[in-house]
Amino acid sequence: MANNYLQFSESMHLLTPEHVTWWKEAIADPGKQTTPLWSKELYGSIKDEVGLGEDEPYGVEVTFEESSGVTKMFLIAEEIGHPVEVGLLVQAFLKHFEMHKDIFRLTWSETCSKMRVGEFGGGFLIANSQDIVSMSIDEMVELEVISMEEAMEGLKKNETDTKDQTT
C-alpha cells in the first residue's frame, strides 16, 4: 500500500493582536470565520480516515512566532493539506480586515511513498479579498497540451493552404 501526501508550508505576517485572535479562533472552531467546504459533522466523520488531527481542521499545523512587534503565522501541512480550505480562510481574513491590496500565495506538492505513475504533482493557490485562483500541475499540463494541439492544427492548416495555393 502506498501513502499519498499533499504538503505545503507558507507564512503570513499578522500586524495586530486582533489578527492573531481572529486566526486562533478560526483554527479552534472550523466554520466560525467562514463556511468550510465540509460541515463540522462531515469533518468529524472523515478526519480519522484522512489523518487530520483535532487541532488541524484544515490539514495544517498553525504556529505563531512574534519578533519585533510583528507576529508571523506559519501554515504547515505535512501530510494531507487542504489548500482551497486554507485559501477560503485567508480570503475571509482579508475581507474581514479590509486588506484589499494583499495577495496570499501558496504552492503545494503531491507525493507518494511509492514510485507510482501519476501520483506526483503539485499546484498553486493565489487569494485576495475578492478572488481565489487555484490550479494543479495536472490542470496546467492539460492546458499546455491543448495549446500545443491547437498550434499543431494551425501548422497543418497552413501546410494544407500552402499546398492548395501551389497547385
C-alpha positions in Angstrom: 0.0 0.0 0.0 1.2 3.5 -0.8 0.6 6.7 1.1 -0.2 9.9 -0.7 0.7 13.3 0.7 -0.3 16.9 -0.1 2.3 19.1 1.6 2.9 22.8 1.8 4.5 25.4 4.1 3.6 29.1 4.0 3.6 32.1 6.3 1.7 35.4 6.8 2.6 38.5 8.7 -0.1 39.4 11.2 0.1 43.1 12.1 -2.2 43.4 15.1 -3.3 41.4 18.1 -6.8 41.3 16.5 -5.3 39.5 13.5 -3.8 36.8 15.8 -7.0 36.4 17.7 -9.0 36.1 14.5 -6.8 33.2 13.3 -6.7 31.4 16.6 -10.5 31.5 16.8 -10.8 30.3 13.2 -8.4 27.4 13.7 -10.0 26.4 17.0 -13.5 26.4 15.5 -13.8 25.4 11.9 -16.6 27.4 10.3 -16.5 30.3 12.8 -14.9 32.7 10.3 -16.0 31.1 7.1 -18.1 28.1 6.0 -15.7 25.3 5.3 -16.2 23.1 2.2 -17.3 20.4 4.7 -19.5 20.7 7.7 -18.3 20.1 11.2 -20.2 16.8 11.2 -18.6 15.7 7.9 -15.2 16.9 9.1 -15.6 14.8 12.3 -16.5 11.7 10.2 -13.6 11.9 7.8 -10.8 13.3 10.0 -9.6 9.8 11.1 -9.9 8.5 7.5 -7.7 11.3 6.0 -5.4 11.6 9.0 -6.4 15.1 10.3 -5.9 15.8 14.0 -8.3 17.6 16.2 -6.0 20.6 16.1 -5.6 20.6 12.3 -9.1 21.2 10.9 -7.7 22.4 7.5 -5.0 19.8 7.3 -2.5 22.3 8.6 -0.5 22.9 11.7 -0.6 26.6 12.6 2.1 28.2 14.7 2.7 31.8 15.7 6.1 33.5 16.2 6.5 37.0 17.4 9.5 39.2 16.6 9.9 43.0 16.8 6.2 43.5 17.5 5.1 41.6 14.4 3.6 38.1 14.6 4.4 35.7 11.8 1.9 32.8 11.3 3.1 29.6 9.8 0.8 27.2 7.9 2.4 23.8 7.6 0.8 20.7 6.0 3.0 17.7 6.5 0.6 15.0 5.2 -2.8 15.9 3.9 -3.2 19.7 3.5 -6.3 21.3 2.1 -5.1 24.4 0.1 -8.5 25.5 -1.1 -9.9 25.4 2.5 -6.9 27.5 3.6 -7.4 29.9 0.7 -11.1 30.4 1.7 -10.0 31.1 5.3 -7.3 33.6 4.1 -9.9 35.3 1.9 -12.3 35.6 4.8 -9.5 37.1 6.9 -8.6 39.6 4.2 -12.2 40.6 3.7 -12.8 40.9 7.5 -9.9 43.3 7.9 -10.5 45.1 4.6 -7.0 44.1 3.4 -8.0 44.6 -0.3 -4.4 45.0 -1.7 -2.9 41.9 0.0 -2.3 38.8 -2.1 -1.7 35.4 -0.5 0.3 32.8 -2.4 0.6 29.1 -1.6 2.2 26.3 -3.6 1.9 22.6 -2.7 3.5 19.3 -3.6 1.7 16.0 -4.1 3.9 13.0 -3.4 3.6 9.3 -2.9 5.5 6.8 -0.7 6.0 4.5 -3.7 7.1 5.3 -7.2 3.7 5.2 -9.0 2.9 6.8 -12.3 0.6 9.8 -12.0 1.0 10.1 -8.2 3.3 13.1 -8.1 2.5 16.7 -8.8 1.5 19.9 -7.1 -0.2 23.2 -7.7 -0.7 26.7 -6.6 -3.3 28.9 -5.0 -3.5 32.7 -5.1 -6.1 34.5 -2.9 -7.1 38.1 -2.3 -10.1 39.5 -0.6 -12.2 39.1 -3.8 -10.9 36.1 -5.6 -9.2 32.7 -5.3 -7.3 31.1 -8.2 -6.1 27.5 -7.8 -4.7 25.0 -10.3 -2.9 21.7 -10.1 0.1 20.7 -12.2 -2.2 18.2 -14.0 -4.5 21.1 -15.0 -1.6 23.2 -16.1 -0.2 20.4 -18.2 -3.6 19.8 -19.8 -3.9 23.5 -20.7 -0.4 23.3 -22.4 -1.3 20.1 -24.2 -4.5 21.8 -25.6 -2.4 24.8 -26.6 0.2 22.6 -28.3 -2.5 20.6 -30.1 -4.1 23.9 -31.4 -0.7 25.1 -32.6 -0.1 21.8 -34.5 -3.6 22.1 -36.0 -2.7 25.6 -37.2 0.5 24.3 -38.7 -1.3 21.6 -40.5 -3.9 24.1 -41.8 -1.1 26.4 -43.1 0.6 23.4 -44.8 -2.6 22.5 -46.5 -3.3 26.1 -47.5 0.2 26.4 -48.9 -0.1 23.2 -50.9 -3.5 24.3 -52.3 -2.0 27.7 -53.4 0.9 26.0 -55.3 -1.3 23.6 -57.3 
